């Protein structure tokens, strides 16, 4: 199950490169590791400030999605975390 994540503007550059940087980025990478989920940039390498703070978190266990969302939302570097509704025809 995919979670859409929006992080703070100062956290996004470190996460885009998945390297050490801002403390909040380090904390978020540790948190995703502890939760057993993966995080990747939605728009890899983007320098656009409107696109670069968006990430996709892949959670393999649908039964843990609420706990993962709660943990992510509680992270200092996260502005929003949500599960995108299923696509449907208009």
VMD Tcl script that builds the backbone (N, CA, C; Angstrom):
set m [mol new atoms 270]
animate dup $m
set s [atomselect $m all]
$s set {name element resname resid chain x y z} {
  {N N UNK 1 A 0.842 -1.165 0.000}
  {CA C UNK 1 A 0.000 0.000 0.000}
  {C C UNK 1 A 0.892 1.234 0.000}
  {N N UNK 2 A 0.542 2.208 -0.804}
  {CA C UNK 2 A 1.363 3.406 -0.915}
  {C C UNK 2 A 0.816 4.559 -0.079}
  {N N UNK 3 A 1.735 5.217 0.586}
  {CA C UNK 3 A 1.423 6.415 1.366}
  {C C UNK 3 A 2.117 7.578 0.681}
  {N N UNK 4 A 1.393 8.670 0.492}
  {CA C UNK 4 A 1.992 9.893 -0.024}
  {C C UNK 4 A 2.430 10.720 1.166}
  {N N UNK 5 A 3.650 11.204 1.081}
  {CA C UNK 5 A 4.269 11.928 2.188}
  {C C UNK 5 A 4.760 13.276 1.688}
  {N N UNK 6 A 4.442 14.330 2.409}
  {CA C UNK 6 A 4.989 15.657 2.120}
  {C C UNK 6 A 5.845 16.048 3.314}
  {N N UNK 7 A 7.117 16.340 3.032}
  {CA C UNK 7 A 8.044 16.708 4.098}
  {C C UNK 7 A 8.315 18.205 4.054}
  {N N UNK 8 A 8.899 18.700 5.126}
  {CA C UNK 8 A 9.273 20.115 5.179}
  {C C UNK 8 A 10.273 20.415 4.070}
  {N N UNK 9 A 10.276 21.665 3.616}
  {CA C UNK 9 A 11.176 22.085 2.539}
  {C C UNK 9 A 12.643 21.912 2.894}
  {N N UNK 10 A 12.997 22.073 4.166}
  {CA C UNK 10 A 14.398 21.933 4.560}
  {C C UNK 10 A 14.824 20.475 4.695}
  {N N UNK 11 A 13.882 19.554 4.720}
  {CA C UNK 11 A 14.167 18.128 4.865}
  {C C UNK 11 A 14.298 17.454 3.499}
  {N N UNK 12 A 13.586 17.953 2.516}
  {CA C UNK 12 A 13.518 17.319 1.194}
  {C C UNK 12 A 14.876 17.101 0.533}
  {N N UNK 13 A 15.803 18.075 0.523}
  {CA C UNK 13 A 17.075 17.840 -0.182}
  {C C UNK 13 A 17.862 16.648 0.355}
  {N N UNK 14 A 17.916 16.482 1.657}
  {CA C UNK 14 A 18.648 15.342 2.232}
  {C C UNK 14 A 17.952 14.030 1.888}
  {N N UNK 15 A 16.628 14.023 1.909}
  {CA C UNK 15 A 15.900 12.802 1.578}
  {C C UNK 15 A 15.998 12.472 0.092}
  {N N UNK 16 A 16.024 13.489 -0.754}
  {CA C UNK 16 A 16.159 13.248 -2.198}
  {C C UNK 16 A 17.427 12.453 -2.481}
  {N N UNK 17 A 18.478 12.765 -1.758}
  {CA C UNK 17 A 19.761 12.082 -1.953}
  {C C UNK 17 A 19.916 10.886 -1.023}
  {N N UNK 18 A 19.004 10.747 -0.050}
  {CA C UNK 18 A 19.053 9.704 0.969}
  {C C UNK 18 A 20.429 9.672 1.639}
  {N N UNK 19 A 20.904 10.856 1.999}
  {CA C UNK 19 A 22.178 10.989 2.695}
  {C C UNK 19 A 21.933 11.736 3.995}
  {N N UNK 20 A 22.919 11.680 4.858}
  {CA C UNK 20 A 22.800 12.411 6.111}
  {C C UNK 20 A 22.749 13.897 5.833}
  {N N UNK 21 A 22.024 14.580 6.642}
  {CA C UNK 21 A 21.870 16.019 6.474}
  {C C UNK 21 A 21.104 16.559 7.656}
  {N N UNK 22 A 20.005 17.168 7.365}
  {CA C UNK 22 A 19.101 17.719 8.371}
  {C C UNK 22 A 18.726 16.624 9.372}
  {N N UNK 23 A 18.738 16.969 10.661}
  {CA C UNK 23 A 18.393 15.992 11.704}
  {C C UNK 23 A 17.022 15.372 11.483}
  {N N UNK 24 A 16.059 16.179 11.055}
  {CA C UNK 24 A 14.715 15.655 10.827}
  {C C UNK 24 A 14.720 14.632 9.699}
  {N N UNK 25 A 15.578 14.816 8.692}
  {CA C UNK 25 A 15.693 13.841 7.600}
  {C C UNK 25 A 16.286 12.541 8.128}
  {N N UNK 26 A 17.329 12.650 8.946}
  {CA C UNK 26 A 17.936 11.461 9.547}
  {C C UNK 26 A 16.920 10.711 10.394}
  {N N UNK 27 A 16.159 11.458 11.191}
  {CA C UNK 27 A 15.145 10.842 12.048}
  {C C UNK 27 A 14.078 10.134 11.211}
  {N N UNK 28 A 13.685 10.743 10.109}
  {CA C UNK 28 A 12.668 10.144 9.254}
  {C C UNK 28 A 13.186 8.871 8.594}
  {N N UNK 29 A 14.428 8.883 8.140}
  {CA C UNK 29 A 15.014 7.671 7.553}
  {C C UNK 29 A 15.109 6.546 8.584}
  {N N UNK 30 A 15.460 6.887 9.811}
  {CA C UNK 30 A 15.512 5.880 10.881}
  {C C UNK 30 A 14.114 5.339 11.168}
  {N N UNK 31 A 13.128 6.239 11.197}
  {CA C UNK 31 A 11.748 5.841 11.478}
  {C C UNK 31 A 11.228 4.883 10.408}
  {N N UNK 32 A 11.457 5.202 9.142}
  {CA C UNK 32 A 10.978 4.309 8.086}
  {C C UNK 32 A 11.662 2.950 8.167}
  {N N UNK 33 A 12.921 2.952 8.552}
  {CA C UNK 33 A 13.645 1.689 8.728}
  {C C UNK 33 A 13.027 0.877 9.871}
  {N N UNK 34 A 12.736 1.543 10.985}
  {CA C UNK 34 A 12.128 0.865 12.136}
  {C C UNK 34 A 10.736 0.322 11.801}
  {N N UNK 35 A 9.989 1.059 10.982}
  {CA C UNK 35 A 8.642 0.646 10.610}
  {C C UNK 35 A 8.640 -0.447 9.547}
  {N N UNK 36 A 9.792 -0.674 8.929}
  {CA C UNK 36 A 9.890 -1.688 7.889}
  {C C UNK 36 A 9.258 -1.260 6.579}
  {N N UNK 37 A 9.275 0.034 6.312}
  {CA C UNK 37 A 8.720 0.563 5.066}
  {C C UNK 37 A 9.834 1.231 4.273}
  {N N UNK 38 A 9.619 1.368 2.982}
  {CA C UNK 38 A 10.612 2.030 2.136}
  {C C UNK 38 A 10.098 3.412 1.756}
  {N N UNK 39 A 11.044 4.321 1.537}
  {CA C UNK 39 A 10.699 5.685 1.148}
  {C C UNK 39 A 11.491 6.026 -0.103}
  {N N UNK 40 A 10.790 6.651 -1.055}
  {CA C UNK 40 A 11.467 7.088 -2.275}
  {C C UNK 40 A 10.840 8.392 -2.740}
  {N N UNK 41 A 11.628 9.170 -3.438}
  {CA C UNK 41 A 11.144 10.447 -3.957}
  {C C UNK 41 A 10.073 10.181 -5.012}
  {N N UNK 42 A 8.995 10.931 -4.955}
  {CA C UNK 42 A 7.951 10.827 -5.967}
  {C C UNK 42 A 8.443 11.416 -7.282}
  {N N UNK 43 A 9.258 12.466 -7.179}
  {CA C UNK 43 A 9.846 13.139 -8.351}
  {C C UNK 43 A 11.364 13.175 -8.154}
  {N N UNK 44 A 12.045 12.043 -8.385}
  {CA C UNK 44 A 13.480 11.950 -8.098}
  {C C UNK 44 A 14.296 13.030 -8.808}
  {N N UNK 45 A 15.199 13.640 -8.051}
  {CA C UNK 45 A 16.104 14.637 -8.602}
  {C C UNK 45 A 15.481 15.984 -8.901}
  {N N UNK 46 A 14.223 16.160 -8.594}
  {CA C UNK 46 A 13.551 17.419 -8.897}
  {C C UNK 46 A 14.113 18.556 -8.055}
  {N N UNK 47 A 14.333 19.679 -8.681}
  {CA C UNK 47 A 14.757 20.888 -7.986}
  {C C UNK 47 A 13.574 21.827 -7.764}
  {N N UNK 48 A 12.424 21.480 -8.328}
  {CA C UNK 48 A 11.223 22.303 -8.206}
  {C C UNK 48 A 10.733 22.245 -6.762}
  {N N UNK 49 A 10.629 23.402 -6.099}
  {CA C UNK 49 A 10.212 23.397 -4.694}
  {C C UNK 49 A 8.782 22.905 -4.466}
  {N N UNK 50 A 7.977 22.855 -5.512}
  {CA C UNK 50 A 6.620 22.339 -5.365}
  {C C UNK 50 A 6.570 20.813 -5.490}
  {N N UNK 51 A 7.578 20.224 -6.130}
  {CA C UNK 51 A 7.588 18.775 -6.344}
  {C C UNK 51 A 8.537 18.025 -5.418}
  {N N UNK 52 A 9.665 18.641 -5.093}
  {CA C UNK 52 A 10.713 17.926 -4.349}
  {C C UNK 52 A 10.319 17.449 -2.947}
  {N N UNK 53 A 9.357 18.078 -2.257}
  {CA C UNK 53 A 9.038 17.571 -0.912}
  {C C UNK 53 A 8.102 16.360 -0.874}
  {N N UNK 54 A 7.730 15.827 -2.033}
  {CA C UNK 54 A 6.802 14.696 -2.052}
  {C C UNK 54 A 7.544 13.373 -2.191}
  {N N UNK 55 A 7.148 12.428 -1.341}
  {CA C UNK 55 A 7.762 11.108 -1.306}
  {C C UNK 55 A 6.671 10.052 -1.245}
  {N N UNK 56 A 7.031 8.849 -1.655}
  {CA C UNK 56 A 6.126 7.713 -1.587}
  {C C UNK 56 A 6.710 6.717 -0.598}
  {N N UNK 57 A 5.876 6.301 0.334}
  {CA C UNK 57 A 6.264 5.291 1.310}
  {C C UNK 57 A 5.499 4.028 0.962}
  {N N UNK 58 A 6.233 2.938 0.810}
  {CA C UNK 58 A 5.618 1.660 0.469}
  {C C UNK 58 A 5.518 0.810 1.736}
  {N N UNK 59 A 4.288 0.522 2.139}
  {CA C UNK 59 A 4.034 -0.336 3.296}
  {C C UNK 59 A 3.507 -1.668 2.781}
  {N N UNK 60 A 4.162 -2.748 3.136}
  {CA C UNK 60 A 3.788 -4.062 2.624}
  {C C UNK 60 A 2.651 -4.718 3.394}
  {N N UNK 61 A 2.425 -4.295 4.624}
  {CA C UNK 61 A 1.406 -4.913 5.465}
  {C C UNK 61 A 0.207 -3.972 5.614}
  {N N UNK 62 A -0.879 -4.204 4.868}
  {CA C UNK 62 A -2.042 -3.316 4.935}
  {C C UNK 62 A -2.636 -3.186 6.342}
  {N N UNK 63 A -2.459 -4.197 7.179}
  {CA C UNK 63 A -3.037 -4.135 8.524}
  {C C UNK 63 A -2.294 -3.144 9.421}
  {N N UNK 64 A -1.080 -2.764 9.029}
  {CA C UNK 64 A -0.305 -1.830 9.858}
  {C C UNK 64 A -0.355 -0.396 9.340}
  {N N UNK 65 A -1.171 -0.153 8.330}
  {CA C UNK 65 A -1.153 1.160 7.673}
  {C C UNK 65 A -1.511 2.294 8.631}
  {N N UNK 66 A -2.471 2.077 9.514}
  {CA C UNK 66 A -2.859 3.136 10.449}
  {C C UNK 66 A -1.719 3.482 11.406}
  {N N UNK 67 A -1.013 2.472 11.885}
  {CA C UNK 67 A 0.120 2.708 12.781}
  {C C UNK 67 A 1.256 3.413 12.051}
  {N N UNK 68 A 1.497 3.041 10.799}
  {CA C UNK 68 A 2.544 3.687 10.002}
  {C C UNK 68 A 2.184 5.146 9.763}
  {N N UNK 69 A 0.942 5.409 9.381}
  {CA C UNK 69 A 0.495 6.788 9.161}
  {C C UNK 69 A 0.650 7.628 10.426}
  {N N UNK 70 A 0.237 7.085 11.557}
  {CA C UNK 70 A 0.335 7.808 12.822}
  {C C UNK 70 A 1.790 8.131 13.161}
  {N N UNK 71 A 2.674 7.168 12.972}
  {CA C UNK 71 A 4.096 7.385 13.264}
  {C C UNK 71 A 4.687 8.434 12.331}
  {N N UNK 72 A 4.357 8.348 11.043}
  {CA C UNK 72 A 4.883 9.322 10.083}
  {C C UNK 72 A 4.374 10.728 10.384}
  {N N UNK 73 A 3.089 10.840 10.685}
  {CA C UNK 73 A 2.510 12.155 10.993}
  {C C UNK 73 A 3.116 12.757 12.251}
  {N N UNK 74 A 3.606 11.925 13.141}
  {CA C UNK 74 A 4.226 12.402 14.372}
  {C C UNK 74 A 5.679 12.816 14.190}
  {N N UNK 75 A 6.239 12.555 13.031}
  {CA C UNK 75 A 7.631 12.902 12.763}
  {C C UNK 75 A 7.776 14.403 12.535}
  {N N UNK 76 A 8.838 14.970 13.086}
  {CA C UNK 76 A 9.074 16.409 13.002}
  {C C UNK 76 A 9.200 16.919 11.570}
  {N N UNK 77 A 9.755 16.134 10.671}
  {CA C UNK 77 A 9.996 16.598 9.308}
  {C C UNK 77 A 8.833 16.420 8.359}
  {N N UNK 78 A 7.743 15.814 8.828}
  {CA C UNK 78 A 6.606 15.500 7.960}
  {C C UNK 78 A 5.502 16.540 8.116}
  {N N UNK 79 A 5.042 17.054 6.979}
  {CA C UNK 79 A 3.915 17.996 6.984}
  {C C UNK 79 A 2.586 17.281 6.768}
  {N N UNK 80 A 2.594 16.199 5.967}
  {CA C UNK 80 A 1.361 15.456 5.693}
  {C C UNK 80 A 1.696 14.033 5.285}
  {N N UNK 81 A 0.809 13.113 5.652}
  {CA C UNK 81 A 0.932 11.712 5.243}
  {C C UNK 81 A -0.477 11.177 5.055}
  {N N UNK 82 A -0.720 10.589 3.883}
  {CA C UNK 82 A -2.048 10.073 3.609}
  {C C UNK 82 A -1.979 8.955 2.577}
  {N N UNK 83 A -3.022 8.126 2.573}
  {CA C UNK 83 A -3.169 7.089 1.574}
  {C C UNK 83 A -4.023 7.667 0.452}
  {N N UNK 84 A -3.468 7.626 -0.748}
  {CA C UNK 84 A -4.193 8.144 -1.898}
  {C C UNK 84 A -5.398 7.261 -2.175}
  {N N UNK 85 A -6.568 7.863 -2.352}
  {CA C UNK 85 A -7.744 7.055 -2.676}
  {C C UNK 85 A -7.557 6.328 -4.013}
  {N N UNK 86 A -8.234 5.225 -4.167}
  {CA C UNK 86 A -8.144 4.465 -5.409}
  {C C UNK 86 A -8.655 5.300 -6.584}
  {N N UNK 87 A -8.011 5.119 -7.743}
  {CA C UNK 87 A -8.459 5.808 -8.944}
  {C C UNK 87 A -9.808 5.258 -9.354}
  {N N UNK 88 A -10.654 6.164 -9.860}
  {CA C UNK 88 A -11.949 5.728 -10.358}
  {C C UNK 88 A -12.391 6.649 -11.487}
  {N N UNK 89 A -13.246 6.136 -12.314}
  {CA C UNK 89 A -13.751 6.918 -13.424}
  {C C UNK 89 A -14.679 8.017 -12.907}
  {N N UNK 90 A -14.724 9.155 -13.611}
  {CA C UNK 90 A -15.613 10.252 -13.172}
  {C C UNK 90 A -17.074 9.891 -13.305}
}
mol reanalyze $m
mol bondsrecalc $m
mol representation Tube
mol addrep $m
